[in-house]
Amino acid sequence: MSLTFPNPSRSYDEAGKRIRFVGHDGMFQISFSVAADALSKAPSGTATSEATYLAAFDTASSSIHDIASKAYARSRKSVYVLTAADFS
């Protein structure tokens, strides 16, 4: 099976400064998170709100899902943390 993202829900993890979302490979749930600094164009140290990060995720969700799929295809794990390096 291939990785799909049928559930559009996502959440912000304040402690980890990342957006969490899930993908599915058949009956298996795969956990992903994207580091907030990979989504934000704000300079480091700038206060950015949860709503801003979630909006940035929503805007880029298609490309984020593509990058997540590529990471999953390289090594089939159950948990991934995507960083700015994954988007370059």
Biopython code that builds the backbone (N, CA, C, O; Angstrom):
import numpy as np
from Bio.PDB.StructureBuilder import StructureBuilder

atoms = [
    (1, "MET", "N", (0.835, -1.184, 0.000)),
    (1, "MET", "CA", (0.000, 0.000, 0.000)),
    (1, "MET", "C", (0.880, 1.248, 0.000)),
    (1, "MET", "O", (2.061, 1.202, 0.343)),
    (2, "SER", "N", (0.282, 2.337, -0.386)),
    (2, "SER", "CA", (1.001, 3.598, -0.353)),
    (2, "SER", "C", (0.464, 4.461, 0.786)),
    (2, "SER", "O", (-0.632, 4.243, 1.302)),
    (3, "LEU", "N", (1.256, 5.422, 1.147)),
    (3, "LEU", "CA", (0.897, 6.317, 2.239)),
    (3, "LEU", "C", (-0.183, 7.292, 1.778)),
    (3, "LEU", "O", (-0.085, 7.876, 0.699)),
    (4, "THR", "N", (-1.208, 7.460, 2.599)),
    (4, "THR", "CA", (-2.278, 8.414, 2.311)),
    (4, "THR", "C", (-2.492, 9.309, 3.527)),
    (4, "THR", "O", (-2.043, 9.000, 4.631)),
    (5, "PHE", "N", (-3.180, 10.413, 3.306)),
    (5, "PHE", "CA", (-3.469, 11.376, 4.368)),
    (5, "PHE", "C", (-4.963, 11.691, 4.347)),
    (5, "PHE", "O", (-5.363, 12.804, 4.006)),
    (6, "PRO", "N", (-5.794, 10.695, 4.718)),
    (6, "PRO", "CA", (-7.242, 10.890, 4.630)),
    (6, "PRO", "C", (-7.819, 11.807, 5.710)),
    (6, "PRO", "O", (-8.921, 12.332, 5.553)),
    (7, "ASN", "N", (-7.091, 11.997, 6.786)),
    (7, "ASN", "CA", (-7.576, 12.809, 7.900)),
    (7, "ASN", "C", (-6.858, 14.162, 7.874)),
    (7, "ASN", "O", (-5.651, 14.208, 8.108)),
    (8, "PRO", "N", (-7.557, 15.252, 7.598)),
    (8, "PRO", "CA", (-6.904, 16.553, 7.493)),
    (8, "PRO", "C", (-6.541, 17.201, 8.838)),
    (8, "PRO", "O", (-5.990, 18.302, 8.860)),
    (9, "SER", "N", (-6.840, 16.540, 9.936)),
    (9, "SER", "CA", (-6.564, 17.167, 11.232)),
    (9, "SER", "C", (-5.067, 17.283, 11.471)),
    (9, "SER", "O", (-4.275, 16.461, 11.009)),
    (10, "ARG", "N", (-4.706, 18.316, 12.200)),
    (10, "ARG", "CA", (-3.327, 18.574, 12.619)),
    (10, "ARG", "C", (-3.403, 19.337, 13.917)),
    (10, "ARG", "O", (-4.429, 19.940, 14.234)),
    (11, "SER", "N", (-2.331, 19.315, 14.663)),
    (11, "SER", "CA", (-2.314, 20.031, 15.938)),
    (11, "SER", "C", (-0.932, 20.620, 16.176)),
    (11, "SER", "O", (0.070, 20.142, 15.645)),
    (12, "TYR", "N", (-0.907, 21.666, 16.985)),
    (12, "TYR", "CA", (0.350, 22.325, 17.307)),
    (12, "TYR", "C", (0.846, 21.834, 18.655)),
    (12, "TYR", "O", (0.098, 21.832, 19.632)),
    (13, "ASP", "N", (2.094, 21.421, 18.712)),
    (13, "ASP", "CA", (2.744, 20.985, 19.943)),
    (13, "ASP", "C", (3.632, 22.125, 20.414)),
    (13, "ASP", "O", (4.733, 22.322, 19.899)),
    (14, "GLU", "N", (3.150, 22.868, 21.388)),
    (14, "GLU", "CA", (3.876, 24.043, 21.892)),
    (14, "GLU", "C", (5.236, 23.646, 22.467)),
    (14, "GLU", "O", (6.238, 24.307, 22.193)),
    (15, "ALA", "N", (5.280, 22.592, 23.247)),
    (15, "ALA", "CA", (6.536, 22.175, 23.890)),
    (15, "ALA", "C", (7.588, 21.789, 22.853)),
    (15, "ALA", "O", (8.761, 22.131, 22.999)),
    (16, "GLY", "N", (7.174, 21.083, 21.816)),
    (16, "GLY", "CA", (8.113, 20.646, 20.791)),
    (16, "GLY", "C", (8.268, 21.620, 19.644)),
    (16, "GLY", "O", (9.115, 21.429, 18.772)),
    (17, "LYS", "N", (7.441, 22.681, 19.639)),
    (17, "LYS", "CA", (7.442, 23.673, 18.555)),
    (17, "LYS", "C", (7.307, 22.983, 17.202)),
    (17, "LYS", "O", (8.131, 23.172, 16.307)),
    (18, "ARG", "N", (6.235, 22.166, 17.067)),
    (18, "ARG", "CA", (6.000, 21.472, 15.809)),
    (18, "ARG", "C", (4.522, 21.210, 15.580)),
    (18, "ARG", "O", (3.715, 21.226, 16.509)),
    (19, "ILE", "N", (4.192, 20.971, 14.333)),
    (19, "ILE", "CA", (2.834, 20.620, 13.937)),
    (19, "ILE", "C", (2.796, 19.112, 13.764)),
    (19, "ILE", "O", (3.639, 18.536, 13.076)),
    (20, "ARG", "N", (1.814, 18.473, 14.392)),
    (20, "ARG", "CA", (1.667, 17.018, 14.294)),
    (20, "ARG", "C", (0.530, 16.672, 13.335)),
    (20, "ARG", "O", (-0.496, 17.351, 13.290)),
    (21, "PHE", "N", (0.737, 15.602, 12.570)),
    (21, "PHE", "CA", (-0.302, 15.080, 11.691)),
    (21, "PHE", "C", (-0.037, 13.602, 11.456)),
    (21, "PHE", "O", (1.037, 13.104, 11.793)),
    (22, "VAL", "N", (-0.999, 12.898, 10.884)),
    (22, "VAL", "CA", (-0.829, 11.461, 10.668)),
    (22, "VAL", "C", (-1.104, 11.088, 9.220)),
    (22, "VAL", "O", (-1.866, 11.744, 8.510)),
    (23, "GLY", "N", (-0.455, 10.014, 8.818)),
    (23, "GLY", "CA", (-0.690, 9.386, 7.531)),
    (23, "GLY", "C", (-1.075, 7.940, 7.785)),
    (23, "GLY", "O", (-0.937, 7.438, 8.901)),
    (24, "HIS", "N", (-1.554, 7.280, 6.756)),
    (24, "HIS", "CA", (-1.962, 5.883, 6.891)),
    (24, "HIS", "C", (-1.396, 5.062, 5.744)),
    (24, "HIS", "O", (-1.472, 5.451, 4.578)),
    (25, "ASP", "N", (-0.830, 3.926, 6.099)),
    (25, "ASP", "CA", (-0.372, 2.936, 5.134)),
    (25, "ASP", "C", (-1.211, 1.704, 5.402)),
    (25, "ASP", "O", (-0.877, 0.881, 6.254)),
    (26, "GLY", "N", (-2.305, 1.586, 4.666)),
    (26, "GLY", "CA", (-3.258, 0.521, 4.954)),
    (26, "GLY", "C", (-3.850, 0.756, 6.330)),
    (26, "GLY", "O", (-4.408, 1.818, 6.605)),
    (27, "MET", "N", (-3.726, -0.244, 7.194)),
    (27, "MET", "CA", (-4.286, -0.112, 8.542)),
    (27, "MET", "C", (-3.299, 0.492, 9.542)),
    (27, "MET", "O", (-3.640, 0.685, 10.709)),
    (28, "PHE", "N", (-2.084, 0.788, 9.093)),
    (28, "PHE", "CA", (-1.063, 1.323, 9.992)),
    (28, "PHE", "C", (-1.084, 2.847, 9.998)),
    (28, "PHE", "O", (-1.124, 3.478, 8.942)),
    (29, "GLN", "N", (-1.057, 3.431, 11.189)),
    (29, "GLN", "CA", (-1.007, 4.885, 11.343)),
    (29, "GLN", "C", (0.443, 5.297, 11.516)),
    (29, "GLN", "O", (1.165, 4.728, 12.335)),
    (30, "ILE", "N", (0.866, 6.280, 10.749)),
    (30, "ILE", "CA", (2.227, 6.793, 10.793)),
    (30, "ILE", "C", (2.168, 8.223, 11.325)),
    (30, "ILE", "O", (1.439, 9.058, 10.790)),
    (31, "SER", "N", (2.932, 8.502, 12.372)),
    (31, "SER", "CA", (2.934, 9.827, 13.001)),
    (31, "SER", "C", (4.021, 10.708, 12.389)),
    (31, "SER", "O", (5.172, 10.296, 12.245)),
    (32, "PHE", "N", (3.630, 11.913, 12.038)),
    (32, "PHE", "CA", (4.555, 12.894, 11.488)),
    (32, "PHE", "C", (4.467, 14.175, 12.305)),
    (32, "PHE", "O", (3.435, 14.482, 12.902)),
    (33, "SER", "N", (5.560, 14.908, 12.317)),
    (33, "SER", "CA", (5.535, 16.268, 12.831)),
    (33, "SER", "C", (6.487, 17.094, 11.986)),
    (33, "SER", "O", (7.482, 16.593, 11.464)),
    (34, "VAL", "N", (6.160, 18.364, 11.866)),
    (34, "VAL", "CA", (6.971, 19.316, 11.102)),
    (34, "VAL", "C", (7.443, 20.380, 12.075)),
    (34, "VAL", "O", (6.633, 21.003, 12.761)),
    (35, "ALA", "N", (8.734, 20.587, 12.135)),
    (35, "ALA", "CA", (9.275, 21.636, 12.992)),
    (35, "ALA", "C", (8.702, 22.977, 12.559)),
    (35, "ALA", "O", (8.684, 23.290, 11.369)),
    (36, "ALA", "N", (8.237, 23.764, 13.512)),
    (36, "ALA", "CA", (7.602, 25.048, 13.214)),
    (36, "ALA", "C", (8.522, 25.962, 12.427)),
    (36, "ALA", "O", (8.059, 26.713, 11.569)),
    (37, "ASP", "N", (9.812, 25.911, 12.702)),
    (37, "ASP", "CA", (10.726, 26.801, 11.978)),
    (37, "ASP", "C", (10.867, 26.411, 10.508)),
    (37, "ASP", "O", (11.334, 27.216, 9.702)),
    (38, "ALA", "N", (10.471, 25.192, 10.150)),
    (38, "ALA", "CA", (10.478, 24.787, 8.744)),
    (38, "ALA", "C", (9.311, 25.417, 7.986)),
    (38, "ALA", "O", (9.349, 25.522, 6.760)),
    (39, "LEU", "N", (8.284, 25.830, 8.706)),
    (39, "LEU", "CA", (7.091, 26.419, 8.089)),
    (39, "LEU", "C", (7.094, 27.927, 8.094)),
    (39, "LEU", "O", (6.492, 28.553, 7.222)),
    (40, "SER", "N", (7.759, 28.518, 9.060)),
    (40, "SER", "CA", (7.680, 29.958, 9.269)),
    (40, "SER", "C", (8.819, 30.683, 8.582)),
    (40, "SER", "O", (9.968, 30.243, 8.618)),
    (41, "LYS", "N", (8.486, 31.795, 7.957)),
    (41, "LYS", "CA", (9.501, 32.665, 7.350)),
    (41, "LYS", "C", (9.933, 33.756, 8.329)),
    (41, "LYS", "O", (10.743, 34.617, 7.986)),
    (42, "ALA", "N", (9.393, 33.719, 9.541)),
    (42, "ALA", "CA", (9.738, 34.726, 10.547)),
    (42, "ALA", "C", (11.181, 34.520, 11.006)),
    (42, "ALA", "O", (11.646, 33.384, 11.099)),
    (43, "PRO", "N", (11.883, 35.603, 11.290)),
    (43, "PRO", "CA", (13.249, 35.480, 11.802)),
    (43, "PRO", "C", (13.268, 34.707, 13.120)),
    (43, "PRO", "O", (12.323, 34.775, 13.906)),
    (44, "SER", "N", (14.327, 33.992, 13.343)),
    (44, "SER", "CA", (14.467, 33.223, 14.578)),
    (44, "SER", "C", (14.305, 34.127, 15.791)),
    (44, "SER", "O", (14.845, 35.232, 15.819)),
    (45, "GLY", "N", (13.571, 33.668, 16.785)),
    (45, "GLY", "CA", (13.352, 34.430, 17.997)),
    (45, "GLY", "C", (12.117, 35.307, 17.934)),
    (45, "GLY", "O", (11.731, 35.894, 18.945)),
    (46, "THR", "N", (11.486, 35.410, 16.771)),
    (46, "THR", "CA", (10.274, 36.202, 16.622)),
    (46, "THR", "C", (9.094, 35.428, 17.196)),
    (46, "THR", "O", (8.950, 34.232, 16.941)),
    (47, "ALA", "N", (8.269, 36.091, 17.951)),
    (47, "ALA", "CA", (7.083, 35.441, 18.510)),
    (47, "ALA", "C", (6.103, 35.156, 17.378)),
    (47, "ALA", "O", (5.719, 36.059, 16.633)),
    (48, "THR", "N", (5.703, 33.897, 17.256)),
    (48, "THR", "CA", (4.751, 33.489, 16.231)),
    (48, "THR", "C", (3.670, 32.671, 16.910)),
    (48, "THR", "O", (3.965, 31.844, 17.773)),
    (49, "SER", "N", (2.434, 32.892, 16.534)),
    (49, "SER", "CA", (1.324, 32.242, 17.208)),
    (49, "SER", "C", (1.021, 30.867, 16.614)),
    (49, "SER", "O", (1.405, 30.545, 15.489)),
    (50, "GLU", "N", (0.328, 30.085, 17.404)),
    (50, "GLU", "CA", (-0.128, 28.764, 16.974)),
    (50, "GLU", "C", (-0.944, 28.878, 15.692)),
    (50, "GLU", "O", (-0.770, 28.082, 14.769)),
    (51, "ALA", "N", (-1.826, 29.857, 15.634)),
    (51, "ALA", "CA", (-2.674, 30.043, 14.459)),
    (51, "ALA", "C", (-1.836, 30.306, 13.206)),
    (51, "ALA", "O", (-2.182, 29.841, 12.119)),
    (52, "THR", "N", (-0.752, 31.041, 13.352)),
    (52, "THR", "CA", (0.123, 31.337, 12.220)),
    (52, "THR", "C", (0.781, 30.056, 11.709)),
    (52, "THR", "O", (0.847, 29.832, 10.500)),
    (53, "TYR", "N", (1.264, 29.220, 12.619)),
    (53, "TYR", "CA", (1.889, 27.959, 12.222)),
    (53, "TYR", "C", (0.880, 27.027, 11.554)),
    (53, "TYR", "O", (1.190, 26.398, 10.543)),
    (54, "LEU", "N", (-0.325, 26.938, 12.116)),
    (54, "LEU", "CA", (-1.348, 26.059, 11.541)),
    (54, "LEU", "C", (-1.771, 26.552, 10.160)),
    (54, "LEU", "O", (-1.993, 25.749, 9.253)),
    (55, "ALA", "N", (-1.882, 27.860, 10.000)),
    (55, "ALA", "CA", (-2.229, 28.416, 8.694)),
    (55, "ALA", "C", (-1.127, 28.126, 7.668)),
    (55, "ALA", "O", (-1.413, 27.803, 6.515)),
    (56, "ALA", "N", (0.125, 28.246, 8.097)),
    (56, "ALA", "CA", (1.248, 27.937, 7.202)),
    (56, "ALA", "C", (1.223, 26.464, 6.811)),
    (56, "ALA", "O", (1.486, 26.123, 5.658)),
    (57, "PHE", "N", (0.909, 25.593, 7.762)),
    (57, "PHE", "CA", (0.800, 24.164, 7.465)),
    (57, "PHE", "C", (-0.313, 23.934, 6.450)),
    (57, "PHE", "O", (-0.119, 23.217, 5.468)),
    (58, "ASP", "N", (-1.468, 24.532, 6.675)),
    (58, "ASP", "CA", (-2.607, 24.344, 5.776)),
    (58, "ASP", "C", (-2.280, 24.807, 4.353)),
    (58, "ASP", "O", (-2.658, 24.154, 3.381)),
    (59, "THR", "N", (-1.589, 25.916, 4.241)),
    (59, "THR", "CA", (-1.223, 26.457, 2.938)),
    (59, "THR", "C", (-0.279, 25.509, 2.193)),
    (59, "THR", "O", (-0.387, 25.346, 0.978)),
    (60, "ALA", "N", (0.637, 24.893, 2.923)),
    (60, "ALA", "CA", (1.655, 24.037, 2.305)),
    (60, "ALA", "C", (1.363, 22.547, 2.465)),
    (60, "ALA", "O", (2.244, 21.724, 2.216)),
    (61, "SER", "N", (0.157, 22.184, 2.873)),
    (61, "SER", "CA", (-0.121, 20.781, 3.207)),
    (61, "SER", "C", (0.170, 19.811, 2.070)),
    (61, "SER", "O", (0.645, 18.704, 2.321)),
    (62, "SER", "N", (-0.097, 20.189, 0.853)),
    (62, "SER", "CA", (0.162, 19.294, -0.272)),
    (62, "SER", "C", (1.650, 18.964, -0.390)),
    (62, "SER", "O", (2.020, 17.797, -0.523)),
    (63, "SER", "N", (2.499, 19.986, -0.343)),
    (63, "SER", "CA", (3.941, 19.736, -0.433)),
    (63, "SER", "C", (4.468, 19.048, 0.826)),
    (63, "SER", "O", (5.389, 18.236, 0.745)),
    (64, "ILE", "N", (3.896, 19.364, 1.983)),
    (64, "ILE", "CA", (4.298, 18.685, 3.224)),
    (64, "ILE", "C", (3.980, 17.194, 3.122)),
    (64, "ILE", "O", (4.798, 16.356, 3.502)),
    (65, "HIS", "N", (2.803, 16.865, 2.612)),
    (65, "HIS", "CA", (2.434, 15.452, 2.441)),
    (65, "HIS", "C", (3.359, 14.758, 1.439)),
    (65, "HIS", "O", (3.710, 13.594, 1.630)),
    (66, "ASP", "N", (3.756, 15.458, 0.376)),
    (66, "ASP", "CA", (4.699, 14.887, -0.591)),
    (66, "ASP", "C", (6.038, 14.586, 0.064)),
    (66, "ASP", "O", (6.614, 13.520, -0.152)),
    (67, "ILE", "N", (6.529, 15.514, 0.856)),
    (67, "ILE", "CA", (7.805, 15.329, 1.544)),
    (67, "ILE", "C", (7.693, 14.204, 2.564)),
    (67, "ILE", "O", (8.614, 13.399, 2.701)),
    (68, "ALA", "N", (6.581, 14.140, 3.277)),
    (68, "ALA", "CA", (6.364, 13.064, 4.239)),
    (68, "ALA", "C", (6.332, 11.707, 3.533)),
    (68, "ALA", "O", (6.887, 10.729, 4.034)),
    (69, "SER", "N", (5.690, 11.654, 2.385)),
    (69, "SER", "CA", (5.627, 10.403, 1.617)),
    (69, "SER", "C", (7.012, 9.955, 1.172)),
    (69, "SER", "O", (7.327, 8.766, 1.220)),
    (70, "LYS", "N", (7.835, 10.896, 0.742)),
    (70, "LYS", "CA", (9.201, 10.565, 0.323)),
    (70, "LYS", "C", (10.025, 10.057, 1.501)),
    (70, "LYS", "O", (10.784, 9.097, 1.362)),
    (71, "ALA", "N", (9.879, 10.695, 2.654)),
    (71, "ALA", "CA", (10.600, 10.236, 3.849)),
    (71, "ALA", "C", (10.159, 8.828, 4.223)),
    (71, "ALA", "O", (10.986, 7.988, 4.577)),
    (72, "TYR", "N", (8.877, 8.572, 4.146)),
    (72, "TYR", "CA", (8.339, 7.248, 4.479)),
    (72, "TYR", "C", (8.813, 6.196, 3.478)),
    (72, "TYR", "O", (9.092, 5.062, 3.866)),
    (73, "ALA", "N", (8.909, 6.550, 2.213)),
    (73, "ALA", "CA", (9.362, 5.607, 1.183)),
    (73, "ALA", "C", (10.825, 5.207, 1.392)),
    (73, "ALA", "O", (11.211, 4.082, 1.075)),
    (74, "ARG", "N", (11.646, 6.132, 1.927)),
    (74, "ARG", "CA", (13.066, 5.836, 2.182)),
    (74, "ARG", "C", (13.245, 4.835, 3.305)),
    (74, "ARG", "O", (14.075, 3.931, 3.207)),
    (75, "SER", "N", (12.482, 4.985, 4.361)),
    (75, "SER", "CA", (12.602, 4.085, 5.518)),
    (75, "SER", "C", (11.254, 4.016, 6.211)),
    (75, "SER", "O", (10.783, 5.010, 6.762)),
    (76, "ARG", "N", (10.661, 2.901, 6.186)),
    (76, "ARG", "CA", (9.302, 2.752, 6.732)),
    (76, "ARG", "C", (9.349, 2.642, 8.257)),
    (76, "ARG", "O", (9.480, 1.558, 8.825)),
    (77, "LYS", "N", (9.238, 3.804, 8.892)),
    (77, "LYS", "CA", (9.184, 3.877, 10.352)),
    (77, "LYS", "C", (7.776, 4.287, 10.753)),
    (77, "LYS", "O", (6.931, 4.542, 9.895)),
    (78, "SER", "N", (7.526, 4.349, 12.038)),
    (78, "SER", "CA", (6.189, 4.736, 12.500)),
    (78, "SER", "C", (6.122, 6.182, 12.984)),
    (78, "SER", "O", (5.033, 6.703, 13.223)),
    (79, "VAL", "N", (7.277, 6.834, 13.130)),
    (79, "VAL", "CA", (7.324, 8.221, 13.610)),
    (79, "VAL", "C", (8.391, 8.989, 12.821)),
    (79, "VAL", "O", (9.512, 8.513, 12.641)),
    (80, "TYR", "N", (8.019, 10.177, 12.360)),
    (80, "TYR", "CA", (8.941, 11.039, 11.611)),
    (80, "TYR", "C", (8.855, 12.466, 12.131)),
    (80, "TYR", "O", (7.780, 12.946, 12.493)),
    (81, "VAL", "N", (10.009, 13.139, 12.164)),
    (81, "VAL", "CA", (10.069, 14.570, 12.449)),
    (81, "VAL", "C", (10.713, 15.221, 11.232)),
    (81, "VAL", "O", (11.890, 14.995, 10.951)),
    (82, "LEU", "N", (9.947, 16.021, 10.518)),
    (82, "LEU", "CA", (10.444, 16.723, 9.354)),
    (82, "LEU", "C", (10.994, 18.077, 9.781)),
    (82, "LEU", "O", (10.367, 18.802, 10.553)),
    (83, "THR", "N", (12.181, 18.406, 9.267)),
    (83, "THR", "CA", (12.831, 19.662, 9.626)),
    (83, "THR", "C", (13.024, 20.512, 8.364)),
    (83, "THR", "O", (12.678, 20.090, 7.261)),
    (84, "ALA", "N", (13.569, 21.688, 8.542)),
    (84, "ALA", "CA", (13.810, 22.585, 7.408)),
    (84, "ALA", "C", (14.684, 21.903, 6.352)),
    (84, "ALA", "O", (14.520, 22.174, 5.162)),
    (85, "ALA", "N", (15.600, 21.032, 6.753)),
    (85, "ALA", "CA", (16.468, 20.330, 5.807)),
    (85, "ALA", "C", (15.664, 19.449, 4.845)),
    (85, "ALA", "O", (16.072, 19.255, 3.700)),
    (86, "ASP", "N", (14.545, 18.925, 5.293)),
    (86, "ASP", "CA", (13.713, 18.086, 4.435)),
    (86, "ASP", "C", (13.013, 18.900, 3.340)),
    (86, "ASP", "O", (12.564, 18.337, 2.342)),
    (87, "PHE", "N", (12.920, 20.214, 3.524)),
    (87, "PHE", "CA", (12.209, 21.079, 2.587)),
    (87, "PHE", "C", (13.138, 21.792, 1.623)),
    (87, "PHE", "O", (12.690, 22.588, 0.798)),
    (88, "SER", "N", (14.432, 21.510, 1.724)),
    (88, "SER", "CA", (15.382, 22.207, 0.821)),
    (88, "SER", "C", (15.821, 21.333, -0.316)),
    (88, "SER", "O", (16.611, 21.764, -1.156)),
]
sb = StructureBuilder()
sb.init_structure("model")
sb.init_model(0)
sb.init_chain("A")
sb.init_seg("    ")
for serial, (resi, resn, name, xyz) in enumerate(atoms, 1):
    if name == "N":
        sb.init_residue(resn, " ", resi, " ")
    sb.init_atom(name, np.array(xyz, "f"), 0.0, 1.0, " ", f" {name:<3s}", serial, name[0])
structure = sb.get_structure()
